[in-house]
Amino acid sequence: MNDLLLFALNGGGWALKPILEKISVDKIGHYYFSFFRYFISGIIAIPFLIQHYYFNGFPKIYKNNSKLFVKDVVIWGTIVSIVAIAAIMANYYLLEKYDSSFVTPIAEATLLIFNAIFSVVLLGEKVTTDMIVGLVFIILGICFIYKKHFYIKMKNFK
């Protein structure tokens, strides 16, 4: 498949997702939707996992060592799931409270900032001047989007 088409599918899907999530949390509530979304995703994933295992087996790094594979799946699956559920619950709470056009740009921009920080700290990736300039622009973007809410909070604070 053409990479450009895949980028469009990826971008369009991730752009549509928070809008659908906003509709869902407004109807169901952020707490229920947080867990049911992952539960349903797990059910949908099962046939894909079976099909992939049937045609490909275990990843080559495990050399068909099912115990090591299951151990890694449980450990990393648990760690990533805990982080993801905590993050998505915060996101759904914010979507229930504010408009998607407010929450999503700030959440996605914050994601980019933390991803850069964690990539450097945890993975040892290099920081470049271009990255720093880009992150500064992202932070400025967050400030522009959030400034109206900041002023409202300051007025209520007095």
WODARA-V845331 format. One record per residue. BURIAL is b if it has 16 or more other ideal C-beta (glycine too) atoms within 10 Angstrom, else e. D_CENTER is the distance of its C-alpha to the mean C-alpha in Angstrom with 1 decimal. Layout:
burial->[BURIAL:BURIAL]
d_center->[D_CENTER:D_CENTER]
This chain:
burial->[e:e:e:e:e:e:e:e:e:e:e:e:e:e:e:e:e:b:e:e:b:b:e:b:b:e:e:e:e:b:e:e:b:b:e:e:b:e:e:e:e:e:e:e:e:e:e:e:e:e:e:e:e:e:e:e:e:e:e:e:e:e:e:e:e:e:e:e:b:e:e:e:e:e:e:e:e:e:e:e:e:e:e:e:e:e:e:b:e:e:b:b:b:b:b:b:e:e:e:b:e:b:b:b:b:b:b:e:b:e:e:e:e:e:e:b:e:e:e:e:e:e:e:e:e:e:e:e:e:e:e:e:e:e:b:e:e:b:e:e:e:b:e:e:b:e:e:e:e:e:e:e:e:e:e:e:e:e]
d_center->[24.4:24.4:21.5:21.7:21.2:18.2:16.6:17.7:16.3:12.9:13.0:14.7:12.5:9.3:11.9:13.4:10.6:10.4:14.2:14.6:12.5:14.9:17.8:16.8:16.4:19.6:21.4:20.3:18.9:15.7:16.9:18.1:15.3:12.7:14.9:16.4:13.3:12.7:16.5:17.0:14.3:16.3:19.5:18.5:17.6:21.0:23.2:21.0:21.1:24.9:25.5:23.8:25.7:28.9:28.8:27.3:27.9:26.1:24.4:27.4:26.6:27.6:30.9:30.8:30.6:29.0:29.2:27.2:24.6:24.2:24.2:21.3:19.4:20.1:19.5:16.2:15.0:15.9:14.4:10.9:11.3:12.5:9.9:7.1:9.8:10.8:7.6:7.3:11.1:11.2:9.2:11.6:14.5:14.1:13.9:17.0:18.7:18.1:17.9:14.8:16.5:16.4:13.1:10.8:12.6:12.7:9.1:8.2:11.3:10.7:7.6:10.3:12.9:11.6:10.6:14.2:15.6:14.2:15.1:18.6:19.1:17.8:18.4:21.3:20.3:22.6:22.2:24.1:25.7:23.8:20.4:21.9:23.2:20.0:18.2:21.2:20.8:17.2:18.5:21.4:19.2:17.5:21.1:22.4:19.9:20.4:24.1:25.4:23.7:24.9:28.4:28.4:27.5:30.2:32.7:32.0:32.3:35.9]
